[in-house]
């Protein structure tokens, strides 16, 4: 099981990459950090100075190089990253089958 990214999310990530002049060889680092009202929050960032650790998960989705550290991957396995620009909230959304509880804004979760 790995992390999947919807076509719309991949398009938005590539747009952000171009707007911020992020190098094409930069990885999209996806992680989980402590915080938020439910205890854990999602973290997305570009990383062009990558030191890949032995247990890191590295994979490619629609031309995007994605890097997830093992601790975060345990929380994210099977998750889909989506993007919405509708009236109900613009931004990235994680559809995480491992989350037992999420906050009302969808920014944090618990397992």
C-alpha positions as CSV (number, residue, x, y, z in Angstrom):
1,X,0.0,0.0,0.0
2,X,1.3,3.4,-0.8
3,X,0.2,7.0,-0.9
4,X,-1.8,8.0,-4.0
5,X,-2.4,11.4,-5.5
6,X,-5.4,12.5,-7.5
7,X,-4.9,14.0,-10.9
8,X,-6.2,17.3,-9.6
9,X,-3.8,17.3,-6.7
10,X,-0.9,16.4,-9.0
11,X,-1.8,19.3,-11.3
12,X,-1.9,21.8,-8.4
13,X,1.4,20.5,-7.0
14,X,3.0,21.1,-10.4
15,X,1.5,24.6,-10.6
16,X,2.9,25.5,-7.2
17,X,6.3,24.0,-8.2
18,X,6.4,26.3,-11.3
19,X,5.1,29.4,-9.3
20,X,7.8,28.9,-6.7
21,X,10.6,28.0,-9.1
22,X,11.1,24.6,-7.4
23,X,13.7,22.5,-9.2
24,X,12.3,19.6,-11.2
25,X,14.4,17.1,-9.2
26,X,13.0,18.2,-5.9
27,X,10.9,15.7,-4.0
28,X,7.5,16.3,-2.5
29,X,8.0,15.4,1.1
30,X,4.8,14.2,2.7
31,X,4.7,13.7,6.4
32,X,2.8,13.6,9.7
33,X,3.8,15.8,12.6
34,X,2.3,16.3,16.1
35,X,-0.2,19.1,16.5
36,X,-3.7,20.2,15.7
37,X,-6.8,19.6,17.7
38,X,-6.9,15.9,17.0
39,X,-3.2,15.2,17.7
40,X,-1.6,14.8,14.3
41,X,-1.3,17.0,11.3
42,X,-0.3,16.5,7.7
43,X,2.8,18.2,6.3
44,X,3.6,18.9,2.6
45,X,6.8,20.5,1.4
46,X,9.3,20.5,-1.5
47,X,12.7,19.2,-0.6
48,X,15.6,19.7,-3.1
49,X,18.3,18.9,-0.6
50,X,17.3,15.3,0.1
51,X,19.1,12.8,2.2
52,X,17.2,9.6,1.7
53,X,17.3,7.4,4.8
54,X,17.3,3.6,4.5
55,X,13.7,3.2,5.6
56,X,12.3,6.2,3.7
57,X,9.6,5.3,1.2
58,X,10.3,6.8,-2.2
59,X,7.9,6.5,-5.2
60,X,6.7,8.3,-8.2
61,X,3.1,9.4,-9.0
62,X,2.3,11.2,-12.3
63,X,5.9,12.4,-12.6
64,X,6.1,13.6,-9.0
65,X,8.9,12.2,-6.9
66,X,7.4,11.6,-3.4
67,X,9.4,11.0,-0.2
68,X,7.8,9.8,3.0
69,X,9.7,8.9,6.2
70,X,8.9,5.5,7.7
71,X,7.2,7.0,10.8
72,X,4.8,9.1,8.7
73,X,4.2,6.2,6.2
74,X,2.8,4.1,9.1
75,X,0.1,6.7,9.4
76,X,-0.3,7.4,5.7
77,X,-0.4,3.9,4.0
78,X,-3.4,3.8,1.7
79,X,-4.1,7.5,1.9
80,X,-5.1,9.6,-1.1
81,X,-4.0,13.2,-1.5
82,X,-6.7,15.2,-3.3
83,X,-7.1,18.9,-4.1
84,X,-10.4,20.9,-4.1
85,X,-11.1,24.4,-5.3
86,X,-14.8,24.3,-4.6
87,X,-17.0,26.3,-2.3
88,X,-16.6,23.9,0.6
89,X,-12.9,24.6,1.0
90,X,-10.0,25.2,-1.3
91,X,-6.8,23.2,-0.6
92,X,-5.3,19.8,-0.3
93,X,-7.3,17.1,1.5
94,X,-6.1,13.8,2.8
95,X,-8.4,10.8,2.5
96,X,-6.8,8.7,5.2
97,X,-8.4,5.2,5.8
98,X,-6.3,4.9,9.0
99,X,-7.7,8.0,10.7
100,X,-10.2,7.1,13.4
101,X,-11.1,10.8,14.1
102,X,-10.5,14.1,12.2
103,X,-11.2,17.6,13.3
104,X,-13.9,19.6,11.6
105,X,-11.5,21.5,9.4
106,X,-9.8,18.3,8.2
107,X,-6.3,19.5,9.0
108,X,-5.6,17.1,11.9
109,X,-6.5,13.5,12.7
110,X,-5.9,10.7,15.2
111,X,-5.4,7.0,15.0
